[in-house]
């Protein structure tokens, strides 16, 4: 590159994109964000390779610290030279305060990824993120566009018809406006967001799908009855098929040169479809990683909150939904909750882990306002579950309203609330009482929450204990646990022999005989308050609640 070219580059620097949008193209396998930048929309203009590639006066560089030691000195020097983000070959959490103090974002290259791959990935992402920003208006044909929707509208004007852009799963990614003359199939596809199954089967039988995915040409389908004339072309990046663009006559004939315009549109759509694919996978992966870290207290919580787009003082709370693990295999209760949240609160963070669903709800206003909102959401979700035929049991626990960096505390409390709800329901049903509500916050379950915290703290001490009570527990568990289950019901009935016998479906004398065996065989004195307290604790730890 000569000096004249360098001067032109300085006079017309590339358009900037935000670090957040840049990272949306990366699926998390090559880079890991250790420290978020101070600003929510930090601008990145170029990728610099090595400290020597940082030019004075050129702000907005993301530095790949090739050849530099992964230490505090490199981070500070990069910041001094104008970098807004630094990617190190290796790093640890001890560098997070250094980066935060220097005002730069800190990332680390994943093990097994070389610098060339990382540079290519980031430069491609920078190019795709900025696509269409500086595109000029060509004299003839569709122009580069900043989005698939804009491109679809422009192409429709040139081909004199309706345009639909679809991915390889035949999902509609964008479409032009639908005119009065649009056929029923187009309306069905747009309303459903994808090509219906019967239409896919028809395209396969006719061989059109195979021709579409294997041919670089524009495929023409003449009008047939109520079906208007159609053109379709595959969108490719090299040999990889990314999707397709369909043009349909809309109350009139397509333009004579429609095929040429559609071919041009396919070339313009390629980077946009790559961007769509990368953004879909990369953003989802990063959001899930950040949400999991925030809810479980893993890594730098401030960075996780930044990755999720949360301001430091935004009120948030966690709602945990948990279904019965032994429920029906086709139970779709948690899927219903995800759909409910997507429809009514699309900004909610959703983390699915087995039979448990964690919902991070953020809001505006005061903590009290958000607390009422979250309780209302939990109540609505419970009502939605109740209306689902043959739905399995699902319990909803509401955590306290906290700042994003304390979301793990809200999640932990919501999980405890669910445990308390499940135990409360099991005790109520065992006693023949009506089933209590399946949603609550901490206040609604009372002392049960603190009891569970005490039990969790006592478990390690108990498991290493010795003496008559631990011996009774180990021996009875080895022989089936009948005595422990009897004691559990006896404690639950408040030491009332007749009530406990009724719940156990045995004669009171049978229960007295079993209780007598506790002292005779194991030397455990049920009349001693301390022994009884220890035994009650042991029974709660050893006998899982039913349900």
N, C-alpha and C positions, 0 to 999 in steps of 0.2 A: 504494500500500500504506500503511495507517495504522499508528500507533504500536502499537496493540493487536496487529495482525498481526505486526509486527516483534518484539514481545515473545514471541509464541507461537513464532516461528521460533527465537529465542534459547533458549527453554526446551526445544525439541525439535529439535535440529540433525539434518540428514539423516545417515543411516548412511554410514560411510566405506567406500571401496573402495581397494584398493591401486593405486599408480601402475602397477604391472606389468599388473594386470588391465584397467585403464583403457586402456592403450596397446595391449592385445591386440585392441581393437575397431577400431583405426586401421590402415589397410593400408600405411602408410609413405609415401603420396603427399602427405599434408598436413603431417606433422610429422616432424622428424628429431631423435633423441635424441643430444645432444652429450656430456652428462655425467650419469652415473647418480647417484642419491642415495646417501648413506652407508648407510642402512638397506635391507635386502633387501625389506621390505614397507612402504614409506612409504605412509601413509594419506592419501587425498584425499577431502575432504568437499564441496567446492564449487568452482565455476569463477568466478574474479574477473576482471573486465575493467577494466584500468587500475589504477594504484597507489592511486587514491582509493577503490577498491572493496575494499581490504584493511582490514577492521575490526579494531581492537585486541581481543585476547582470542579471536578466531575463528581457531583453528589449522586447518591442513589445506587451505589454499587452493592451487589451481593458478592462477597468474597469467598472463593474457594481457596482455603489457606494451604495450597500445594507447596511443599518444601519448607513450611514453617512449623515450628514445634507447637503442639497442641497445649499451649499454656496461657497464663494470664497476660504475658507480654505481647503475644500475638493478637489477642483480643483488643487490648488497649491501643496497640499500634494501628490496627485496622480501623478502629473508631477515630483515631487521630487523623487518618488519611481520608476520612469521609465515607467509609463503608457503613451501611445501615444494617447489614446482617453478615454473619461470619459462619462458614461451614468448616469445622475442624475434622481431621481424620480420626481423632479419638478425643473423648472428653469425659468429664465426670461432673456430678452435681456441684462440686466445689467451685466450678467456674461460673455458675449462675449468678452469684452476687457480683462478680467481676464484670460480666456482661451487662447486668442491670445498672451498675454504677457507670459504665461507659456509654450507656444509652443505645446499645445495639442488640439485635436478636442473635441468639446463639443456636446453631444447629450442629448435628454431628452426622458424619457419613456412616452408613450402616456397614458392618463388617461383611466383607465379600463383594462390596461395590467399589470399583476403582474410580479414580478421579475423572477419567475420560467419560465413563458412563454417566457420572453425576453431572459433569459439565453439559453433555449432550441433552440430558433430561431437562435441566434447568433452562438451557437456551431454547429448546423446543417449547417448553411451557411458556417462556417469556414471549416467544413469537406467537403462539396460539392465543395467549391471554390478550395480546394486543392486536389481534387480527381485526382488520376493518377500520382501525382508528384513523389511519392516514390514507385510506383508499380514495382515489380520485374517481370522477365520473367518466367512464369510457365513452367513446363516441357512439358505439353500437353495442347492444346486448346488455345483459344483466351486469351489475357492478358488484364488487366485493362488499359484504355486509357484516355488521357487527354481531348479528344473531341470525339463527335459522328463520325466525319469524319475519324479519326484515327481508331476507333473501327470498322467501316464498312469495311475499307480496310483490317484490320487484319482478321476479320471473313470471308471475301470473300476468302482469301487464304486457310483457313481451310475447307470450305464447297465446294470449287472448283466451285463457281458460283458467281453471282452478288448479291449484298446486297443493300437494301433500308431501311432506318429507317424513320418511319412516326409517327406523333402525332395522337391523337384521332380524329382530324379533317381531317386526311388523307393527311396532308401537308408533303412534303418531307423535313426532317431535315438534312439528310446526305445520301450519297450513295457511293458505291465503283466505281471504274473505269468501264466503259461499254465496253465490248469486241465486236469484230466484229460479234459474233454470237447472240448478244442480240436481243430479239424480239421487234416488233413495240410498244407493250404496254409499256414496260420498257422505251423506248426512249421517248414516249409521256408523261409519268408520270414525268420523270426527267426534260424534257424541260419545261413542264407546272408548275413544282414545287408542284404539287398535283395530286391526282388520279382524272381523269375526271369524270364528273357527270354520264355519261352513265355506266362507270365501277362500280361506287358506287351503282347504281341501280341494276346492275347485281349481285354484291356481296350480296346485301340485299335479292334479290329474291332467291338466292341459299342457303341462311341461313349461309353462311360462316362468315359474319360479326358478327352475333349473337354468333356463335360458338367461334369466336376469342375472343370476349369480355367476354365470360363466362367460357371458358375452360383454364386451366393452361398448357395444352398439346401443343406440336408442331403439327400443322395441315398440312396434306399432300394433295396436289392436283396434280394428275398425269398429264402427258403431254396430250394435247388434240388438235390435228391438228397443227396449227402454234403456239399454246400456249405451252411453255415448262413446264417441271416439276417445281413445286413451293412448298416451305415450308414457313410457317408463324407462328410466336409465339407472344403473347401479352407480353408487358413489364409492370410489376406491381411494385407498392410500397405498400406492404401489400395487402389490397383488392382493392386499387385504380388502375385502368388501366391508364397508362401514354402514351402508344403508341404501336407500333408493329415493328417487324423486319421481312422483307421478303427476302427470298433467291430464286433466279431463276437460273435454268440451263442456261449456257451461251455457247452454241455450243457443249456441252458434258454433261455427266451425273453428278449429284451432288455426293459428297463423300458419302460412305456408312454410316459414322457416322456424317453426316451433321446435323441431328436433335439434337444430343447431343451437338454439338458445338453451335448450335443456341440457345439452352436452357441456356448454359453458357453465351452466349452473352447477353441474355435478363437480366440476373442478373447483369452483368457488366454495362448495359445501364441504369438501373434504376436511379442511382444517377445523371447520365448525363442528363437524361430527366427531372428529378426534377430540376436540375440546369437550364436547358433550359427554363422550365416553369417559375421558380422563377425569372430568369434574365429577361425574356421577360416582365413580369408584373411589377416587381420591378423597373427595369431600366426605363421603359416607364413612370411609375408613378412618379419616382423621377425626371426624366428629365422634365416632364410636370410641376411639382410643382416648380422646380427651374426656369424654363423658365417663368412661370407666375409671380413668385416673382420678377425676374429680369426685366421683361417688365413693370410691374405695380408698381415697387418700394416698394415691400413688403418684410419685414425681412432684413436680412443681405445680401447685394448685393455681397460682396466678397465671401461669402459661396455659393450663388447661382451660381456664375461664376465658382467656383471650381467644383461644382457638375456637371456642363456642360462640364468640361474639358477645360475651356478657360483660357489662360494666362492673367495676369492683363493688359498687354499692347497690346493685340491682337486687331486690328481694327475691329469694327463691326458696322453694320447698320441694321435698321429695315425697311422692306417693308410691308405695310399693304394693303391687298386686301379686298375690301368690295363690296358685291353684293347688288342689290336692294331687300329690304326685301319683297316687294310685287311681286317678280318675280315668274316664274313658279315653281310648287312644285317639278318637276323633274329636276330642274336646277342642273347640275353637274359641273358648272364652277369652283368652289373652289376645288372640287375633282381633276379636271384636273391640277390645279396649284400644288397640293400636289404631284401628280404623276410626274409632270415635275421636281419639286425640288428633289424628291427621285431619279430620273433617272440621273439628270445632276449635282446636288449639294447635295449628300447624307448626308453631315454633317450639313445641315441647320436645325436650330431649328424651328419647326412648331407648332403654337398654334392656335387651332380652337375655336372660341367663337361665336356661332350663325352664323350670316351672315358675320362675319369678320374673316380674316385669317391673322395672324402676322408671318412674316418670319424673323428670326434672322440670318443674313449672316455674317460670320466671314471670315477673310482672312489673308494674310501675306503681307509684304512690307509696303509701306507708306500709310498714310490716303488718299492721292490723288489717288493713284493706286486703292485702294479699292472703293473709291467713283465712279470712272469710271466703275469698275466692277459691282457695285450694280445698277447703272443706266442702264447698258447693260442688266443685269438680268431682270429688270423691263420691259425694252423694249421687250425682248424676250418673257416674260410672256404675255404681251399685244398682241403680234403677235400670240401666241398660242391660246389665247382666241378668237381672231378675226377669226381664222381658224375653230373654233368649230361651227357646224351648229346649228342654233336656240339657241345660248348661250345668257343668260341674261346679262344685263349690269354689269360690274365689273370695279371698279376704283382702281388704284394702286398708293399709296402714298409712297414716298421714304424719310426716315428720314436721318439725318446727320450721318457721320461716327464718332464714339465715342469709348472710352474704354468700356469694358464689364460692369463696375460698373455704367456707365451712359446710359445704354441701355434704361432705362425708358424714358429719355429725347428724344432719337431717336424715340421711339415708340409714344410718345405723339405728336411729330412733324409730324410723318407720318400720324397719325389719322387726324390731322388738315389739312394736304395736301389733304386727301381724301374728307373731308368736302368741302374744297375750290373747288376741281374739280367738285363735284356734283352740287354745287351752280353755278359754271361757266357754266356748261353744261345746267342747267335749264334756266339760263338767255339767253344763246345763242339760244336755241330752241324757247323760248317765243318770242324772237325778230326776228325769222325767219332766223337766221344765221346758217352756217354749224356747225355740232357737233365738238367741240374741242377734242383734245387727252384726253384719259382717264388715262394717267399715267404722273407723274411729281414728281420733288422734290420741295423743298421750293422755290428755285429761279424761277421755272417755273410758280408759281401761284402768284408771286409778292406780292402786298400789301394785297391781300385777306387774307393771313395768319395772319397778324397782326390785321386786322379787326375782324377776328373770335376770336382772343385772347382778344381783347377789349370787344367784345360782351359778352364773357363768364365771364369776370371780372365784367361787368356792370349789369349782370342779377340779382344778389341778391339785388343790390341797387334799380334797377328799380322795382322789384316786391314789394318792400315796399313803393314805391312812392305814392304821393297824388297830386291832381290838375287836371286841365282840360284834359291834354293828357292821364294820366292813366285812368281817368273816361271814355274818348272816347273809349279807347282800351277795357276796361272791358265791357262796354255797347254794343259795336258792336260785340264782340266775343259772347256775350250772345244771340244776334239775328242772328247769322250766319256768321259774319265777312266779309260781302260784301264790306263795306266801307274800311276796312283795306286792302283787296286785291286790291281795286281800287287805294289806296294810294301807295301800293307797286309797282304797274306798273307805276304809275306817277313818283315816285322817280327814278325807273329804267330807265325811258325814259328821265331823266334829266329835269323834269318839263315841257316837251314839250307836250302840251295838244293834238295836232293832232296825234303825234306818239303814245301816250298812248292810245288814243281812238281807233286807228287802232289795237293795240294789244288786247284791250278789246272787239273789235268788236261792238263798240257803236258809236253814233254820238258825235262829239266834244262838242255839247251843252249839251248832257246828262252828259258827264264827268264834264263840268263846273258846272252843277247843283249839282252833287254829292260833288264836292269840296266846293261849297258854303255852303252845309249843315254842313261842318266841323266847320265853324265859327258861323253859325246861331244857331245850336243846342248845340254845346259843348263849344263855346267861345274860339276856338283855332284859332289864327291868323297866317295864312300861309305866310303872308308877313314878319313876324318877324324871323330873322335868327336863334335866339336861339330856338324859338319854333319849327321851321322847323327841326333843328338839332335833338331836342329831339323827335319829331314825327318820323323822319327817323329811329332813334335808336329804338323807340318803335315798329315800323312796322317790322324791321328786327328781333326783339326778339319775336314778337307775331305771325308772319306769317311764318310758315316753308316753305323752298324753295320747289317747286314741284320736283317730281322725286325721 
